[in-house]
Amino acid sequence: MARRGVGQVTAADTLEPLGFATMLDDLPSRERKSEPLLDATGQAVLEGKDATSFLWQAPEDEGTRLRIIELLEQIKRDSAAKGRREMPKICQEMLTAARAEPSPQSVDILQNGFERLYRLWSAAKSGLL
């Protein structure tokens, strides 16, 4: 056993001879180590989240708003084709905010909407929905 100072022994030192330290390392982690593989819907959701973050800096950027509208239409179409009921409803609400006058409230609605879409998409990809 390796000693750490006078009379100090670490937990790894006491478990090592019994083989418990290596057994603990071999156990699978319960945490998800990566996000689900991106499909077209997931890619659109992440791109929309990035675009919405940019709108906080330039809320009147018409090009970004048009891109967000395109992404929302794509997400709405793809999720409806896959039989998802909640995602198209969220997209419809977000389309209203994207087409409205630029304001902090509309950007906040878009940002929260993309977060909800990401959670729903992630749950669907993992098999929870």
C-alpha positions as CSV (number, residue, x, y, z in Angstrom):
1,M,0.0,0.0,0.0
2,A,1.2,3.5,-0.9
3,R,1.2,5.8,2.0
4,R,0.5,9.5,1.9
5,G,2.4,11.0,4.8
6,V,2.5,9.3,8.1
7,G,-0.4,7.0,8.7
8,Q,-2.5,8.2,5.7
9,V,-3.9,5.7,3.3
10,T,-6.2,6.6,0.4
11,A,-9.4,4.8,-0.5
12,A,-7.9,3.6,-3.8
13,D,-5.1,2.0,-1.8
14,T,-7.4,0.0,0.3
15,L,-9.7,-1.1,-2.5
16,E,-7.0,-2.0,-5.0
17,P,-5.9,-5.3,-3.4
18,L,-9.5,-6.5,-3.4
19,G,-10.1,-5.5,-7.0
20,F,-12.9,-3.1,-6.2
21,A,-11.2,-0.1,-7.7
22,T,-11.1,-1.6,-11.1
23,M,-14.7,-3.0,-10.8
24,L,-15.9,0.6,-10.0
25,D,-14.2,1.9,-13.1
26,D,-15.9,-0.8,-15.3
27,L,-19.4,0.2,-14.3
28,P,-21.3,2.1,-17.0
29,S,-22.1,5.7,-16.2
30,R,-25.7,6.6,-15.8
31,E,-25.2,10.0,-17.4
32,R,-25.7,10.5,-21.1
33,K,-22.3,11.2,-22.6
34,S,-23.4,12.7,-25.9
35,E,-26.5,14.2,-27.4
36,P,-28.6,12.2,-29.9
37,L,-27.4,12.0,-33.5
38,L,-28.6,14.9,-35.5
39,D,-31.1,14.4,-38.2
40,A,-32.6,17.1,-40.4
41,T,-35.0,18.2,-37.7
42,G,-32.4,18.3,-35.0
43,Q,-30.0,20.3,-37.3
44,A,-32.8,22.8,-38.0
45,V,-33.6,23.2,-34.3
46,L,-29.9,23.8,-33.4
47,E,-29.5,26.3,-36.3
48,G,-32.7,28.0,-35.1
49,K,-31.3,28.3,-31.6
50,D,-28.1,29.9,-32.9
51,A,-30.0,32.3,-35.1
52,T,-32.3,33.3,-32.2
53,S,-29.3,34.0,-30.0
54,F,-28.0,36.3,-32.8
55,L,-31.4,38.2,-32.7
56,W,-30.6,39.4,-29.2
57,Q,-27.8,41.4,-30.7
58,A,-29.6,42.5,-33.8
59,P,-33.4,42.2,-33.3
60,E,-34.2,43.9,-36.6
61,D,-32.1,41.7,-38.8
62,E,-34.6,40.7,-41.5
63,G,-32.4,38.0,-43.1
64,T,-32.1,36.2,-39.8
65,R,-35.8,36.4,-39.2
66,L,-36.5,35.0,-42.7
67,R,-34.1,32.1,-42.0
68,I,-35.9,31.4,-38.7
69,I,-39.2,31.3,-40.5
70,E,-37.8,28.9,-43.1
71,L,-36.4,26.7,-40.3
72,L,-39.7,26.7,-38.4
73,E,-41.6,25.7,-41.6
74,Q,-39.2,22.9,-42.1
75,I,-39.4,21.7,-38.5
76,K,-43.2,21.9,-38.6
77,R,-43.4,19.9,-41.9
78,D,-40.9,17.2,-40.8
79,S,-42.3,16.7,-37.3
80,A,-45.9,16.5,-38.7
81,A,-44.7,13.9,-41.2
82,K,-43.2,11.9,-38.2
83,G,-46.5,12.0,-36.4
84,R,-45.5,14.5,-33.7
85,R,-48.4,16.6,-32.5
86,E,-46.8,19.1,-30.1
87,M,-43.9,20.3,-32.2
88,P,-46.1,21.6,-35.1
89,K,-48.2,23.6,-32.5
90,I,-45.1,25.1,-31.0
91,C,-43.8,26.0,-34.5
92,Q,-47.0,27.7,-35.3
93,E,-46.8,29.9,-32.2
94,M,-43.2,30.7,-33.0
95,L,-44.1,31.6,-36.6
96,T,-46.4,34.2,-35.2
97,A,-43.7,35.7,-33.1
98,A,-41.1,35.5,-35.9
99,R,-43.5,37.5,-38.2
100,A,-44.3,40.1,-35.6
101,E,-42.5,43.4,-35.1
102,P,-39.0,42.9,-33.7
103,S,-39.1,43.2,-29.9
104,P,-37.4,41.6,-26.9
105,Q,-40.6,39.7,-26.2
106,S,-40.7,38.1,-29.7
107,V,-37.0,37.1,-29.4
108,D,-37.7,35.6,-26.0
109,I,-40.7,33.7,-27.3
110,L,-38.5,32.3,-30.2
111,Q,-35.6,31.4,-27.8
112,N,-37.9,29.6,-25.4
113,G,-39.7,27.9,-28.3
114,F,-36.4,26.5,-29.7
115,E,-35.5,25.2,-26.2
116,R,-38.8,23.4,-26.0
117,L,-38.4,22.1,-29.6
118,Y,-34.9,20.8,-28.7
119,R,-36.2,19.0,-25.6
120,L,-39.0,17.4,-27.5
121,W,-36.8,16.4,-30.4
122,S,-34.2,15.0,-28.0
123,A,-36.8,13.0,-26.1
124,A,-38.2,11.6,-29.4
125,K,-34.7,10.6,-30.6
126,S,-34.0,8.8,-27.3
127,G,-37.2,6.9,-27.5
128,L,-39.0,8.6,-24.6
129,L,-41.8,9.9,-26.8
